[in-house]
Amino acid sequence: MTATAAPPMGATKRAGPMTDEAPLKPGFGRLTLYALLGFSAGLPFYMFNAVLLLRLARHNVDIVTIGFFAWVALLPTFKFAWAPLLDTYDAPGFARFWGKRRGWIMLSQLGIFASMAAMGFTSSDANLAVTALFAVILAFWTTTLEVAADAWRIELAPTRAQQGPIVAANLWGYRSAMVAAGSGAIYIAAKSDWTIAYLAIAAAAFLPFPVLAAMRADPRANERRGAALARGLVGSVVILALSTIATAIIGWLLLALASAAGITSKTNITPVVLVLCLLPFIALAIALPRIQRMPPTAPARTSAAIGPYVDIFWRYGFIVLPVLAFVAIYRMGDVMALTLSHPLFNALGYGLVQISMADGAVALFSSMAGVALGGLLAARWPLAWSLAIGAVMSAVSNWVFAWLAHQHPGGPLLFTLGSLPVTAGDLDLYIAMAVDQFGHGFAGAIFVVYLSMLVNPKHPGPQYAFLSGFAFLLPRLLAGASGAIQQRIGYDGFFWMSGAMSFAAVVLLPIVVKARARPDDSVEAAV
């Protein structure tokens, strides 16, 4: 089922970095744009994750296969593999007027729109390999947008005090998008069909493109707006076509190899996938003593491909190992809850209208409140206390679904919202979703600020991609086996387990808060 997206092709290499920091000054405009970028990234993520898993459940795909589809979300964890390309190369056409960061964001938006539309036109799920193909492509372009936007964010707001508001704005947009995708897409599917639902969300995800296109030029722009836009659109069509073909070929080869090896939906391949995915990180950990002794001119430290990642291990030394362990489990609850919460709703017997209500107003207000409070605490409180409270909230957000697993839809009518009757069982669902969204929004805002502070400002894009990707590697690996785990221990056991994993991060906090980066020893720093 799993395929791997090909890296962008046809990009143009530049002699040096070209950021587009100047056109976006601090203030309301910056926060608004990052809320919009968060919205654009959150919509597609939900559509190849929670909404897709619900869609498959409604089409009677078995729970183990649905769990395998959760591995599509593994692709963003490996964004460090192509993040250096976004620092080294410009998106063809677009960067000539809008600069490096905005150029990649605009190309990514076209990729998101095209792949989500393709998911809409294949929404019958008659061929699961095709469903997986377009889901992987959507995941790739969504991740590319996030890499470019995160690098730009860290360049624009290098301090913790500056990061708090911009992270909150970005996560407000992201969480609002998850609500819009969950509630909107599911409601549209209930009233029409999945094709219309995906096309509607694709159109909404495209909103930042005209906003970015209307922004003023990068100070070093060397082409007119119209010409850069035309070149960018032509180049994008070529890149999207080539990346789709390459992904299809790689996916076909992987499926053929899996079939030849006798792998089916009943085969437990989680240990194999876990080992393969951890190999790059294990290699860096083994090389740590040697990395610590490397001079600034060492090829591994100056390499455009691996230098930014070697720099993390060089700067933090052996304490990077508990830091990575902490990062790997902190968001466990969020990922696991997102994977099986909607199949749980479906299994309990809730209808699409009730689920869309839970994913709508209930999730929106609770999530935004969590993000706002988390961003405020991250900017003003000691980060250790903020992280500890976030871990507890993340655990509670999972445990509430263990409680919901023993509740039932229906029951006595309590009140009516407009034309929607709310029963006691419906209220249980809304309470569980409110607790979940508040807790994960709170923990998410704090965690983004924490990761941003670990990053070397010299390598904002690749290093944030590495850390944020690693943060979701183990959770998403386990999410792929969530269907098999649920079959063994039930929904309540599953959510008790995933909440406990998030809570375990507190044990590492006394160690990770002591992490301090080594001073820069490069030639530039010495001058």
Residue pairs with C-beta under 8 A, 6 or more apart in sequence:
1 65
1 68
1 69
1 71
1 128
1 129
1 132
1 255
2 68
2 71
2 72
2 74
2 132
2 136
2 251
2 254
3 132
3 133
3 136
3 247
3 248
3 250
3 251
3 254
3 255
4 75
4 136
4 247
4 250
4 251
4 254
5 75
5 136
5 137
5 139
5 140
5 243
5 246
5 247
6 242
6 243
6 246
6 247
6 250
7 81
7 82
7 85
7 243
8 82
8 85
8 89
8 91
8 107
8 144
8 239
8 243
9 238
9 239
9 242
9 243
9 246
10 92
10 235
10 238
10 239
10 242
11 85
11 89
11 90
11 91
11 92
11 239
12 89
12 90
12 92
12 95
13 88
13 89
13 90
14 88
14 89
14 90
14 95
14 100
17 87
17 100
18 90
18 95
18 99
18 100
18 218
18 220
19 99
19 100
19 101
19 152
19 155
20 98
20 99
20 100
20 101
20 102
20 152
20 218
21 152
21 155
21 156
22 218
22 219
23 99
23 215
23 216
23 217
23 218
23 219
24 30
24 33
24 156
24 215
26 156
26 162
30 156
30 166
31 165
31 166
31 169
32 169
33 208
33 211
34 149
34 153
34 166
34 169
34 170
34 173
35 169
35 170
35 172
35 173
35 176
36 173
36 207
36 208
36 211
37 105
37 145
37 149
37 170
37 173
37 208
38 169
38 170
38 171
38 172
38 173
38 174
38 175
38 176
38 177
39 173
39 174
39 176
39 177
39 180
39 204
39 205
39 207
39 208
40 109
40 112
40 145
40 173
40 177
40 205
40 206
40 207
40 208
41 142
41 145
41 146
41 149
41 173
41 174
41 177
42 173
42 174
42 175
42 176
42 177
42 178
42 181
43 177
43 178
43 180
43 181
43 201
43 204
43 205
44 112
44 115
44 116
44 138
44 139
44 141
44 142
44 181
44 201
44 205
45 73
45 139
45 142
45 177
45 178
45 181
46 177
46 178
46 181
46 182
46 185
47 116
47 119
47 138
47 181
47 185
47 198
47 201
48 72
48 73
48 119
48 135
48 138
48 139
48 142
49 70
49 72
49 73
49 338
49 339
50 178
50 181
50 182
50 338
50 339
50 341
50 342
51 181
51 182
51 185
51 186
51 197
51 342
52 69
52 72
52 119
52 131
52 135
53 66
53 69
53 70
53 339
53 342
53 343
54 186
54 342
54 343
54 345
54 346
54 355
55 123
55 125
55 189
55 194
56 65
56 66
56 69
56 125
56 131
57 63
57 66
57 342
57 343
57 346
58 346
58 352
59 124
59 125
61 125
61 128
62 265
62 483
63 343
63 483
63 486
63 487
64 265
64 266
64 483
64 484
64 487
65 128
65 265
65 483
66 343
66 483
67 339
67 479
67 480
67 481
67 482
67 483
67 484
67 486
68 265
68 480
68 483
69 131
69 132
69 135
70 339
70 476
70 479
70 480
70 482
71 273
71 476
71 477
71 479
71 480
72 132
72 135
72 136
72 139
73 139
73 335
73 472
73 476
73 479
74 277
74 473
74 476
74 477
74 480
75 136
75 139
75 140
75 143
76 139
76 142
76 143
76 146
76 469
76 472
77 277
77 469
77 470
77 471
77 472
77 473
77 476
78 277
78 469
79 143
79 144
79 146
79 147
79 465
79 468
79 469
80 309
80 462
80 465
80 466
80 469
82 144
82 147
83 147
83 151
83 308
83 461
83 462
83 465
83 466
84 304
84 305
84 308
84 461
84 462
86 100
86 104
86 144
86 147
86 148
86 151
86 461
87 100
87 151
87 304
87 459
87 461
87 462
88 304
90 96
90 100
90 103
91 100
91 103
91 104
91 106
91 107
91 232
91 235
92 107
92 231
92 232
92 235
92 236
92 239
93 103
93 228
93 229
93 230
93 231
93 232
93 233
93 234
93 235
93 236
94 102
94 103
94 104
94 106
94 107
94 228
94 229
94 231
94 232
94 235
95 102
95 103
95 104
95 228
96 221
96 222
96 223
96 227
96 228
96 231
97 217
97 218
97 221
97 223
97 224
97 225
97 227
97 228
97 229
98 106
98 212
98 213
98 215
98 217
98 218
98 221
98 228
99 218
99 220
99 221
101 148
101 149
101 151
101 152
101 155
102 148
102 152
102 212
102 215
102 218
103 232
104 144
104 145
104 147
104 148
105 145
105 148
105 149
105 152
105 208
105 212
106 209
106 212
106 213
106 232
107 144
107 232
107 235
107 236
107 239
108 141
108 142
108 144
108 145
108 148
109 145
109 205
109 206
109 208
109 209
109 212
110 209
110 233
110 236
110 240
111 137
111 140
111 141
111 144
111 236
111 239
111 240
111 243
112 138
112 141
112 142
112 145
112 202
112 205
112 206
113 202
113 203
113 205
113 206
114 240
115 134
115 137
115 138
115 141
116 138
116 198
116 199
116 201
116 202
116 205
117 198
117 199
117 202
118 134
118 137
119 131
119 134
119 135
119 138
119 198
120 194
120 195
120 196
120 197
120 198
120 199
120 202
121 195
122 130
122 131
122 134
123 193
123 194
123 195
123 197
123 198
125 131
129 251
129 252
129 255
132 251
133 244
133 247
133 248
133 251
136 247
136 251
137 243
137 244
137 247
140 243
140 247
147 461
147 464
147 465
148 461
149 170
150 460
150 461
150 464
150 465
150 468
151 460
151 461
151 464
153 163
153 166
153 167
153 170
153 452
154 163
154 452
154 455
154 457
154 460
154 461
154 464
155 457
155 460
156 162
156 166
157 163
157 166
158 457
160 378
160 379
160 383
160 449
160 452
160 453
161 379
163 378
163 379
163 448
163 449
163 452
163 453
164 375
164 376
164 378
164 379
164 380
164 449
165 375
165 379
167 375
167 378
167 445
167 448
167 449
167 452
168 371
168 372
168 374
168 375
168 376
168 445
170 448
171 371
171 375
171 441
171 444
171 445
171 448
172 368
172 371
172 372
175 363
175 364
175 367
175 368
175 371
175 437
175 441
175 444
176 364
176 367
176 368
177 205
178 359
178 363
178 367
179 359
179 360
179 363
179 364
179 367
180 201
180 204
181 201
182 355
182 356
182 359
182 360
182 363
183 356
183 357
183 358
183 359
183 360
183 361
183 363
183 364
184 197
184 200
184 201
184 204
184 356
184 360
185 197
185 198
185 200
185 201
186 197
186 352
186 355
186 356
186 359
187 352
187 353
187 356
187 360
188 196
188 197
188 200
189 196
189 197
189 352
190 351
190 352
190 353
190 356
213 225
213 229
217 225
221 228
223 231
263 269
268 481
268 484
270 477
270 478
270 480
270 481
270 484
273 477
273 480
274 474
274 477
277 473
277 477
278 473
281 324
281 470
281 473
284 291
284 309
284 310
284 313
285 313
285 321
287 313
288 313
288 317
288 318
288 320
288 321
291 300
291 310
291 313
291 314
292 313
292 314
292 317
294 300
294 301
294 310
294 314
295 301
295 521
296 302
296 521
296 522
296 523
300 306
300 307
300 310
301 307
301 310
301 311
301 314
303 310
307 459
308 456
308 459
308 462
308 463
308 466
309 462
309 463
309 466
311 456
311 458
311 459
311 463
312 320
312 454
312 456
312 463
312 466
312 467
313 320
314 518
315 456
315 517
315 518
316 323
316 454
316 515
316 516
316 517
316 518
317 518
319 511
319 512
319 514
319 515
320 515
322 508
322 511
322 512
323 454
323 512
323 515
324 470
325 508
326 505
326 508
326 509
326 511
326 512
327 451
327 467
327 470
327 471
328 470
328 471
328 473
328 474
328 475
329 474
329 475
329 501
329 502
329 504
329 505
330 387
330 390
330 391
330 394
330 443
330 447
330 471
330 502
330 505
331 394
331 443
331 444
331 447
331 471
331 472
331 475
331 502
332 394
332 474
332 475
332 478
332 498
332 501
332 502
332 505
333 394
333 395
333 397
333 398
333 439
333 440
333 498
333 499
333 501
333 502
334 394
334 397
334 440
334 443
334 444
334 475
334 502
335 472
335 475
335 476
335 478
335 479
336 398
336 475
336 478
336 479
336 482
336 494
336 495
336 498
336 501
337 397
337 398
337 401
337 436
337 440
337 495
337 498
338 479
339 479
339 482
340 482
340 483
340 486
340 491
340 494
340 495
341 401
341 436
342 355
344 401
344 404
344 405
344 491
345 354
345 355
345 358
345 429
346 355
347 491
348 404
348 405
348 407
348 408
348 409
349 408
349 409
350 358
350 409
350 426
350 429
351 409
353 420
354 409
354 426
354 429
355 429
357 417
357 420
357 426
357 430
358 429
358 430
358 432
358 433
359 433
362 430
362 433
362 434
362 437
363 433
363 434
363 437
365 434
366 433
366 434
366 435
366 437
366 438
366 441
367 437
367 438
367 440
367 441
368 441
369 438
369 441
370 393
370 437
370 438
370 439
370 440
370 441
370 442
370 443
370 444
370 445
371 441
371 442
371 444
371 445
372 445
373 442
373 445
374 386
374 390
374 441
374 442
374 443
374 444
374 445
374 446
375 445
375 446
375 449
377 385
377 386
377 389
377 446
378 386
378 445
378 446
378 449
378 450
379 449
383 446
383 449
383 450
383 453
383 513
384 509
384 513
386 446
387 446
387 447
387 450
387 505
387 509
387 513
388 506
388 509
389 442
389 446
390 442
390 443
390 446
390 447
391 443
391 502
391 503
391 505
391 506
391 509
392 503
392 506
393 438
393 439
393 440
393 442
393 443
394 439
394 440
394 443
394 499
394 502
394 503
395 499
395 500
395 502
395 503
396 435
396 439
396 499
397 435
397 436
397 437
397 438
397 439
397 440
397 443
397 499
398 436
398 495
398 496
398 498
398 499
398 502
399 495
399 496
399 499
400 431
400 432
400 435
400 436
400 495
401 432
401 436
401 491
401 495
402 491
402 492
402 493
402 494
402 495
402 496
402 499
403 432
403 492
404 428
404 429
404 432
405 490
405 491
405 492
405 495
406 492
407 425
407 428
407 429
408 425
409 423
409 425
409 426
409 429
410 423
410 424
410 425
411 423
411 424
411 425
412 423
412 424
413 421
413 422
413 423
414 422
414 423
414 424
414 426
414 427
415 422
416 422
422 430
443 502
447 471
448 468
451 464
451 467
451 468
451 471
452 464
454 463
454 467
454 515
455 463
455 464
455 467
456 463
456 517
458 520
478 485
482 494
485 494
485 497
486 494
489 497
519 525
